[in-house]
Amino acid sequence: MKNIMKGLLLISVLSVSIAWAEEAVQEDLLQAAAIQGDAKAQAKLGALYLLGNGVEKDEPKAAEWLLQAANQGHVEAQVIVAALYDRGIGVKNGSPAIVMIYEKSSLEEL
């Protein structure tokens, strides 16, 4: 019985370790794509930093990645960036750029 329990524990530990390793690889691939200018990867990485999902929450870093994606025309990133400016999350709020970003994103959705 002890051997079965040890075996199950070992399988559980290995499964968790493999899942963590796969997450790290996916994060590295996402980071590489974002650095290379992939707007979708930049937006996703920004969202991960904004929410602290799988990475340490970092609102200024989130805003940087989302702004890069928004500047490339990624509509969802544009809306999020406008909201970040509007609420002062990771950026200084009260920027006149808010209206422009909201308008730009709404025009691109059409």
N, C-alpha and C positions, 0 to 999 in steps of 0.2 A: 504494500500500500504506500509506504514511504517513497519507494522508487517511482511509482506512478505519479505521486504528487510532485516530486522533484522534476519529473519529465514534463508534466503539464506546466509547471512554473517556468522551466527552461523554454518551452515553446512560446509561452506568453511573453517572456522577456525578449526573445528573438523576434517575435512578430512586431512588438512595439519598436524595437531597434530598427528593423527594416522599414517600418512606416516613417520613422523620424529621418532616416537616411534618404528615403524617396522624397520627403518634403523638402529637405535641404537641397537636393538636386534640382527639384522643380523651382525653388526660390532662386537658385543660382542661374538657371536658364532664363527665368523671368527677368532677373537683374541684368543679365547679358543682353537680352533683347531690348530692354528699356534703354540701356546705355547706347546701344546701336541706333536708337531713334525710333523704335517701334511704338507708335502712339498708343496702341491697345495695351501693350505691356507696361508702358509708362502709367497709363490710367489705372491698370490693375495694381501695380506696385504702390501707386499713390493711395489707392483705396485700402490696401493692406496696412500701410503705415498709419493711415487715418483711423482705422478701426483697431489696430493692434492685433490683427489676425495673422498669427504665425510669425510675427515679428514684433519687436518692441514698439509700442505706440510712439509715434514721432510726428506731431502735427506740422511743424515747419518742413520736414522732409516730404511729408505727404503733399503739402501744397506745392513744393518744387516739382515733384513728378507730375502731379495733376496739371500744373501750369504748362509744363512742356507738352503734354498730350493736348491740352486745350489749344495751344498755339499752332498745333498741327491740324486743327479742325475736328478733334474728337469731341462730339457734341455733349456726351454725358460728362466728360471732364470739364467742359466749359461751364455747364450748369453747376457742377460741384464747386469749381473755383469761384464762381460768382457768389455762391452761398458761403464759402469760406471767407471771402472778403467782406460780405455782408455781416457776418457774425464775428469777424476777427479771429477766426480759428487758424492758427499757423501763419497768419499774415496780419498786417495792420488793417483794421476795418475803416470804413468811410472813404474808400478809394473811389474816385470818379470812374474808374475802370469797370466797376460793378455793372452799371447800366449798359456799357458797351458790350461786356461779356454776355449778359443776359440777352441783349438784342441780337448779337451775333449767333448765339446758340439757337435762338428761336427761328432765325432766318435759315439756318442750315438744316433744320428739321423739315422745312417745307419742301 
